[in-house]
Amino acid sequence: MLQLDRQSPAAAHWTDEQYRQAFQGEADRLLLVAESSLDILGFLVARHVAPEWELENTVVEPSARRKGLGMRLLDALLATARETNSSAIFLEVRESNAAARTLYEKASFELAGRRKSYYTDPPEDAVLYRLRLN
């Protein structure tokens, strides 16, 4: 996952420690991994902060993009959010990440705000999205 993260300029670029924490089995965290044979093609990490979910990180391998994998991962998160009777899912994404923004808007997420200079390496604003579930 770390290698896939590092290959994607638009990823959140978590530290090794943040990925280790994602695997520690916290009850409030969802980790979805899409793989083929021994290769990880994509992943999604979300945290349940009742009554909402925060999509914390998602990456799809470049060769697997534009094939529906990102939407399948997002659909699995939506199903989990509905099973937990959650009210919304929220996320932030790099302003320049047009592919991700298109995916979220296609999934009915709505613009909810902006965080100036939220990202580093390179510095960039975050665009906030929210999907209301009820």
Helices and strands as residue ranges (DSSP letters): H 2-7, H 16-22, E 29-36, E 39-49, E 52-60, G 62-64, H 69-83, E 88-94, H 98-106, E 110-119, E 124-132
